[in-house]
Amino acid sequence: MELDLQGNIERFTVPEVFQLIASGRKSGTLGIQRDESIVMVYFKEGNITYGYGPRETFHLGQLLKERGVIAAEQLEEAVNIQAKTENSRRLGDILVSRHFIDRADLETVVKKQVEQLLYSLLSWQSGSFKFYEGQFPTEEEITVNLSVENVILEGLRRIDEMNMVKETLPDLDAVYTISASQGGRSRAVTLQADEWNIMALVDAHRTVNEICTLSPVDRDDTLKKLAQLKLAGIITKTEKKERPPSSDLEKMVDRLANLFEDYLTEKTGNLPVHRKITKTYVESVD
């Protein structure tokens, strides 16, 4: 099925657009424009492989210099060479050919450059977007492989705004559950310890208010993390289910652990994640 995805950010947020492309495992280019700023994000089978925007992209040479990978004189020399070729050669290619950096250094900084661009996009509140399925405007020498869920989570961790919470979780009596992976797509999601603990309370029984009461962190932080998990597509709103009898508790906990283990690979401390989740969940029910 072809994906005809275009519209305004006021109606569909950037995280929601990313999720739609990821869940459909689509390949192509997402163009996002706000005023004079235009950003292009490449996707391959639902994962992000590259992103650039002339006005937003953090200058590669500057990033390399700030990280102490190259000296100011080396950067200046490379920029001068690029100018003589009328920008027909990529700066990274020049730096590698002059042996100022190796390819591993370049790949690391390109990944950081793309991540910073994507994180800045998540704060956009206005603009328009269009997805061009199967189309890539340029062929990049170096690409990355970024999980949409991780990009959204990390980007939203940097946005300290309760307005985001109010828009994402308007009903604090609503109930949420862990969302299933779509289209057979595996999800490699890296969560922090408090995010694991909060997610263990999301069981299709508790309301948002009840989760806040039981959460190991304060109410505002719990709401922010729940909103981030929802925007990343990891939890989804559902109808409230009847709580099972205590005799079925162990079976339900095992199912919850298996759901996590299916697509969440992070380990916390010395115990596998599903063991820690089971312990947290049982303690919260008692």
ABEGO torsion letter per residue (X at the ends): XBBBBBEBAAABBAAAAAAAAAAAGBBEBBBBBBEABBBBBBBBGGBBABBBBAAABBBAAAAAAAAGABBAAAAAAAAAAAAAAGGABBAAAAAAAAGABBAAAAAAAAAAAAAAAAAAAAABABEBBBBBBGBBABBBABBBBBBAAAAAAAAAAABBBAAAAAAABABAABBBBBBBBBGGBBBBBBBBAAAAAAAAABAGABBAAAAAAABABBAAAAAAAAAAAAAAGABBBBBBBBBBBAAAAAAAAAAAAAAAAAABABBBEABBAAAAAAAAAAAAAX
